[in-house]
Amino acid sequence: MNLHKIYSIFFLPFIVGLLTMLVATGCSDDDEALQSQYGYVQFKLYKSTSFEKGTTTRAADKLESMSSAQKIKVVMTHNGTTVSQTLLLNAYNANNAEYGLRSDKLQLLAGTYKIVGYYLYDGLDEVLLAGPAGEDNELTVVSGGLLEKALTVDAVPHGTVTFKLSKEGISTRAAGEYLFSNIRYVDVTVMNSFNRVTTELKGMKVTYKEDSKEHQNPDNANDKYMDIGVATCDSAVWLPAGTYQVVAYTTYSQSGIKRSELETQSVRGESFTVIDNKLTKDANVPIQLKETAEYIKDYKALKAIWEALDGKNWRYYSGTINNAIHSLNWNFNKELDMWGDQPGVDLDNNGRVTGLSLAGFGAKGRVPDAIGQLTELKVLSFGTHSETVSGRLFGDEELTPDMSEEKKHRIRMHYKKMFLDYDQRLNLSDLLQDAINRNPEMKPIKKDSRISLKDTQIGNLTNRITFISKAIQRLTKLQIIYFANSPFTYDNIAVDWEDANSDYAKQYENEELSWSNLKDLTDVELYNCPNMTQLPDFLYDLPELQSLNIACNRGISAGQLKADWTRLADDEDTGPKIQIFYMGYNNLEEFPASASLQKMVKLGLLDCVHNKVRHLEAFGTNVKLTDLKLDYNQIEEIPEDFCAFTDQVEGLGFSHNKLKYIPNIFNAKSVYVMGSVDFSYNKIGSEGRNISCSMDDYKGINASTVTLSYNEIQKFPTELFATGSPISTIILSNNLMTSIPENSLKPKDGNYKNTYLLTTIDLRFNKLTSLSDDFRATTLPYLSNMDVSYNCFSSFPTQPLNSSQLKAFGIRHQRDAEGNRILRQWPTGITTCPSLIQLQIGSNDIRKVDEKLTPQLYILDIADNPNISIDVTSVCPYIEAGMYVLLYDKTQDIRGCDALGIER
């Protein structure tokens, strides 16, 4: 039968008959009776796996895909009448269509029908396929029922397949250098092995993860699993059934919304078979690794370095503060392109090594010529000043390539912060520190929790690296290099090949190697190398050296260290560019000549603590320092033109020297106020004067905190206030003052310019017997904290109580020359001081206290007053509530509060 010439005439008599019945009856009962004569049929289309030749009538033999069929026209006969109807076809999605299609429901009169055939149409009503009904071509429609009828379609069989990307050996091709883990999308071209037809599958998303497989590590008997990288395509794709192999691929990376092509490559993958309506898993896409890829060469160099430095015996022993230390050693029991994933190694997006830290592993031996392969290296560390406490990454401050200027500054200040900085207010008494910390308007004093001055004790080693190949000069992108805690000598750092016959040395032998090519190298540390007897020559060839740490090198003699510093200062490259210079804990005795120092025009930080410096030369006022540490030396005098200071000075240290006078190197008239200056533990005042010049020539100190404790000062340093020094905290404890006469803090008429700024005074451990009226509120209106404990007061100095801002006052332990307790009288009226909240008057001989205590003065120390008699009834409720702090002895005569547990 020619199906194209069949016309449907079934519905015309049906409609005429229906209208006739409606006109004749118009009755709902008749309608229900009519409806009961109908049923429904729904067609389901499935792929047929085989057909005999000649059974289809379309140009193509088979339907390419089930999803292309959008409509079906079914032709049937019923009681000699031909019936045809076009129905929509449905599936959840195109992929599900391959498993079958479902038509809309068709309403028919109850009865038996014979299917003649069907037409399949696409979305534009173009005929895709005309097919027969097959042997099972009858259907029976039951009144009020639904019949599902299956139709088979001669369609191309399709199955699904997923792909995995695998690494295939080593190729010698140079193109397409990228990380396997960077693949985010892939296009795959497959070829049917029978008809040689290729199909391109585009834009398949790739997921990468790391896994493991069983493989014995030859370097570690306890490691039986190899790390591998696995990349799979997330979704299954449809292919006509058959046998295929991957013949080409294109890989892509993605950054944000940008997708970039990595490589297009022809390959010959393993064969795989696609079966109709079955899933074939993990068809292989072989991604070729490139032996000539620079990142692969980097990883081979890493292993060469590891082997040369006794890597099998490494064990990471350093601190792990805020560091993710996942392994005690490097692990090469992994795929070659994963060798770069090691603790202490940083990689860029292309897999190149940009950071390498060997600090903390206990490396031993000679750094090989392979180091020269790491040409993208920017940060290199063989040890650091903080590896045993903070770990190789400095704790919170991770040492990384291409740091911002702000982070680089924090890294440069790490040594200063860890080992040099301290709050000079820690020299204050506990009373004054507590009072400051209770005041929200004052910067709190943080207790110093350090238990050791140094991370690694001077002279102790953390590695046994004795030689470094000159191939390191190939690393022209280096920004930071650290040598620390090592036994090498100055002439074993980058002066020769480790092995002139090595493949690496032969490869580089014709290159012109020079440290002058390292124009990005700004930070160098040569720390605690006890066998180093002079600074290595490469330092003087660095064109952009800015930060240099040579602390703790006590193998360098005093004369040699002075000569090395002179050479650095005079060198046209290093002298004008060094900004930060750490050289503490050495043998320095003299500074270079002033003519050399004046060339260091950018020097901002100088650390010379714990040396043997006796004589200073001047930098001159063109050199402006931000930080100067000269503590723990033997300096007797500081030249007036020693240096100038920037507006960012936080703290200057001159403690533990032999200074006889307060240096005249500051200027109280400066608009910039420094944080603090420390002159403690010197001999200031030993000559009977505090300054060496006249008052007219003295310029004062533009600092907020001035520490003069542990000196030999006999006369109050009026010079500081007469010059208008903006001092808010002065520490004068442990001196030889017996009195502070009138006009010590003010002239005869009026006040000095900035004396009113003084808020905190520490006068402990002197021999004071009285205070003058200079300490009244007319001179010190903002005085808030004062401690005169451990002096010789026989009567309470009431002058400071005149200040409306006074919050804490200490007058403990007053004794005469024979050690007798001499302070006996309670300061009547002290509880009425408007702001006073803390009074320490313990360790005296206070007798009868007639004054009624108030909760406003809620911290009171009366301990070690054996003859005291006091009534605390008025504050007992506050004591019981924990709102009043009373320091006392249970043997004292304290009445009015049983909660104190006084022994009667």
Rosetta blueprint (number, residue, H / E / L):
1 M L
2 N L
3 L H
4 H H
5 K H
6 I L
7 Y L
8 S L
9 I L
10 F L
11 F H
12 L H
13 P H
14 F H
15 I H
16 V H
17 G H
18 L H
19 L H
20 T H
21 M H
22 L H
23 V H
24 A H
25 T H
26 G L
27 C L
28 S H
29 D H
30 D H
31 D H
32 E H
33 A H
34 L H
35 Q H
36 S L
37 Q L
38 Y E
39 G E
40 Y E
41 V E
42 Q E
43 F E
44 K E
45 L E
46 Y E
47 K E
48 S L
49 T L
50 S L
51 F L
52 E L
53 K L
54 G L
55 T L
56 T L
57 T L
58 R L
59 A L
60 A L
61 D L
62 K L
63 L E
64 E L
65 S L
66 M H
67 S H
68 S H
69 A L
70 Q L
71 K E
72 I E
73 K E
74 V E
75 V E
76 M E
77 T E
78 H E
79 N L
80 G L
81 T E
82 T E
83 V E
84 S E
85 Q E
86 T E
87 L E
88 L E
89 L E
90 N E
91 A L
92 Y L
93 N L
94 A H
95 N H
96 N H
97 A H
98 E L
99 Y L
100 G L
101 L E
102 R E
103 S E
104 D L
105 K L
106 L E
107 Q E
108 L E
109 L E
110 A L
111 G E
112 T E
113 Y E
114 K E
115 I E
116 V E
117 G E
118 Y E
119 Y E
120 L E
121 Y E
122 D L
123 G L
124 L L
125 D L
126 E L
127 V E
128 L E
129 L E
130 A E
131 G E
132 P E
133 A L
134 G L
135 E L
136 D L
137 N L
138 E E
139 L E
140 T E
141 V E
142 V L
143 S L
144 G L
145 G L
146 L E
147 L E
148 E E
149 K E
150 A E
151 L E
152 T E
153 V E
154 D L
155 A E
156 V L
157 P L
158 H E
159 G E
160 T E
161 V E
162 T E
163 F E
164 K E
165 L E
166 S E
167 K E
168 E E
169 G E
170 I E
171 S E
172 T L
173 R L
174 A L
175 A L
176 G L
177 E L
178 Y L
179 L L
180 F H
181 S H
182 N H
183 I L
184 R L
185 Y E
186 V E
187 D E
188 V E
189 T E
190 V E
191 M E
192 N E
193 S L
194 F L
195 N L
196 R L
197 V L
198 T E
199 T E
200 E E
201 L E
202 K E
203 G E
204 M E
205 K E
206 V E
207 T E
208 Y E
209 K E
210 E E
211 D E
212 S E
213 K E
214 E E
215 H L
216 Q L
217 N L
218 P L
219 D L
220 N L
221 A L
222 N L
223 D L
224 K L
225 Y E
226 M E
227 D E
228 I E
229 G E
230 V E
231 A E
232 T E
233 C E
234 D L
235 S L
236 A L
237 V E
238 W E
239 L E
240 P E
241 A L
242 G E
243 T E
244 Y E
245 Q E
246 V E
247 V E
248 A E
249 Y E
250 T E
251 T E
252 Y E
253 S E
254 Q E
255 S E
256 G L
257 I L
258 K E
259 R E
260 S E
261 E E
262 L E
263 E E
264 T E
265 Q E
266 S E
267 V L
268 R L
269 G L
270 E L
271 S L
272 F E
273 T E
274 V E
275 I L
276 D L
277 N L
278 K L
279 L E
280 T E
281 K E
282 D E
283 A E
284 N E
285 V E
286 P E
287 I E
288 Q E
289 L E
290 K E
291 E L
292 T L
293 A L
294 E H
295 Y H
296 I H
297 K H
298 D H
299 Y H
300 K H
301 A H
302 L H
303 K H
304 A H
305 I H
306 W H
307 E H
308 A H
309 L L
310 D L
311 G H
312 K H
313 N H
314 W L
315 R L
316 Y L
317 Y L
318 S L
319 G L
320 T L
321 I L
322 N L
323 N L
324 A L
325 I L
326 H L
327 S L
328 L L
329 N L
330 W L
331 N L
332 F L
333 N L
334 K E
335 E L
336 L H
337 D H
338 M H
339 W L
340 G L
341 D L
342 Q L
343 P L
344 G L
345 V E
346 D E
347 L E
348 D L
349 N L
350 N L
351 G L
352 R L
353 V E
354 T E
355 G E
356 L E
357 S E
358 L L
359 A L
360 G L
361 F L
362 G L
363 A L
364 K E
365 G E
366 R E
367 V E
368 P L
369 D H
370 A H
371 I H
372 G H
373 Q H
374 L L
375 T L
376 E L
377 L L
378 K L
379 V E
380 L E
381 S E
382 F L
383 G L
384 T L
385 H L
386 S L
387 E L
388 T L
389 V L
390 S L
391 G L
392 R L
393 L L
394 F L
395 G L
396 D L
397 E L
398 E L
399 L L
400 T L
401 P L
402 D L
403 M L
404 S L
405 E H
406 E H
407 K H
408 K H
409 H H
410 R H
411 I H
412 R H
413 M L
414 H H
415 Y H
416 K H
417 K H
418 M H
419 F H
420 L L
421 D L
422 Y L
423 D L
424 Q H
425 R H
426 L H
427 N H
428 L L
429 S L
430 D H
431 L H
432 L H
433 Q H
434 D H
435 A H
436 I H
437 N H
438 R H
439 N L
440 P L
441 E L
442 M L
443 K L
444 P L
445 I L
446 K L
447 K L
448 D L
449 S L
450 R L
451 I L
452 S L
453 L L
454 K L
455 D L
456 T L
457 Q L
458 I L
459 G L
460 N L
461 L L
462 T L
463 N L
464 R E
465 I E
466 T E
467 F E
468 I E
469 S L
470 K H
471 A H
472 I H
473 Q H
474 R H
475 L L
476 T L
477 K L
478 L L
479 Q L
480 I E
481 I E
482 Y E
483 F E
484 A E
485 N L
486 S L
487 P L
488 F L
489 T L
490 Y H
491 D H
492 N H
493 I E
494 A L
495 V L
496 D L
497 W L
498 E L
499 D L
500 A L
501 N L
502 S L
503 D H
504 Y H
505 A H
506 K H
507 Q H
508 Y H
509 E L
510 N L
511 E L
512 E L
513 L L
514 S L
515 W H
516 S H
517 N H
518 L L
519 K L
520 D L
521 L L
522 T L
523 D E
524 V E
525 E E
526 L E
527 Y E
528 N L
529 C L
530 P L
531 N L
532 M L
533 T L
534 Q L
535 L L
536 P L
537 D H
538 F H
539 L H
540 Y H
541 D H
542 L L
543 P L
544 E L
545 L L
546 Q L
547 S E
548 L E
549 N E
550 I L
551 A L
552 C L
553 N L
554 R L
555 G L
556 I L
557 S L
558 A H
559 G H
560 Q H
561 L H
562 K H
563 A H
564 D H
565 W H
566 T H
567 R H
568 L H
569 A H
570 D H
571 D L
572 E L
573 D L
574 T L
575 G L
576 P L
577 K L
578 I L
579 Q L
580 I E
581 F E
582 Y E
583 M L
584 G L
585 Y L
586 N L
587 N L
588 L L
589 E L
590 E E
591 F L
592 P L
593 A L
594 S H
595 A H
596 S H
597 L H
598 Q L
599 K L
600 M L
601 V L
602 K L
603 L L
604 G L
605 L E
606 L E
607 D E
608 C L
609 V L
610 H L
611 N L
612 K L
613 V L
614 R L
615 H E
616 L L
617 E L
618 A L
619 F L
620 G L
621 T L
622 N L
623 V L
624 K E
625 L E
626 T L
627 D E
628 L E
629 K E
630 L L
631 D L
632 Y L
633 N L
634 Q L
635 I L
636 E L
637 E L
638 I L
639 P L
640 E L
641 D L
642 F L
643 C L
644 A E
645 F E
646 T L
647 D L
648 Q L
649 V L
650 E L
651 G E
652 L E
653 G E
654 F L
655 S L
656 H L
657 N L
658 K L
659 L L
660 K L
661 Y L
662 I L
663 P L
664 N L
665 I L
666 F L
667 N L
668 A L
669 K L
670 S L
671 V L
672 Y L
673 V L
674 M E
675 G E
676 S E
677 V E
678 D E
679 F L
680 S L
681 Y L
682 N L
683 K L
684 I L
685 G L
686 S L
687 E L
688 G L
689 R L
690 N L
691 I L
692 S L
693 C L
694 S L
695 M L
696 D L
697 D L
698 Y L
699 K L
700 G L
701 I L
702 N L
703 A E
704 S E
705 T E
706 V E
707 T E
708 L L
709 S L
710 Y L
711 N L
712 E L
713 I L
714 Q L
715 K L
716 F L
717 P L
718 T H
719 E H
720 L H
721 F H
722 A H
723 T L
724 G L
725 S L
726 P L
727 I L
728 S L
729 T E
730 I E
731 I E
732 L L
733 S L
734 N L
735 N L
736 L L
737 M L
738 T L
739 S L
740 I E
741 P L
742 E L
743 N L
744 S L
745 L L
746 K L
747 P L
748 K L
749 D L
750 G L
751 N L
752 Y L
753 K L
754 N L
755 T H
756 Y H
757 L H
758 L L
759 T L
760 T E
761 I E
762 D E
763 L L
764 R L
765 F L
766 N L
767 K L
768 L L
769 T L
770 S L
771 L E
772 S L
773 D H
774 D H
775 F H
776 R L
777 A L
778 T L
779 T L
780 L L
781 P L
782 Y L
783 L L
784 S L
785 N E
786 M E
787 D E
788 V L
789 S L
790 Y L
791 N L
792 C L
793 F L
794 S L
795 S L
796 F L
797 P L
798 T L
799 Q H
800 P H
801 L H
802 N H
803 S L
804 S L
805 Q L
806 L L
807 K L
808 A E
809 F E
810 G E
811 I L
812 R L
813 H L
814 Q L
815 R E
816 D L
817 A L
818 E L
819 G L
820 N L
821 R E
822 I L
823 L L
824 R L
825 Q L
826 W L
827 P L
828 T L
829 G L
830 I H
831 T H
832 T H
833 C L
834 P L
835 S L
836 L L
837 I L
838 Q E
839 L E
840 Q E
841 I L
842 G L
843 S L
844 N L
845 D L
846 I L
847 R L
848 K E
849 V L
850 D L
851 E L
852 K L
853 L L
854 T L
855 P L
856 Q L
857 L L
858 Y L
859 I E
860 L E
861 D E
862 I L
863 A L
864 D L
865 N L
866 P L
867 N L
868 I L
869 S E
870 I E
871 D E
872 V L
873 T H
874 S H
875 V H
876 C H
877 P H
878 Y H
879 I H
880 E H
881 A L
882 G L
883 M L
884 Y L
885 V E
886 L E
887 L E
888 Y L
889 D L
890 K L
891 T L
892 Q L
893 D E
894 I E
895 R E
896 G L
897 C L
898 D H
899 A H
900 L H
901 G L
902 I L
903 E L
904 R L
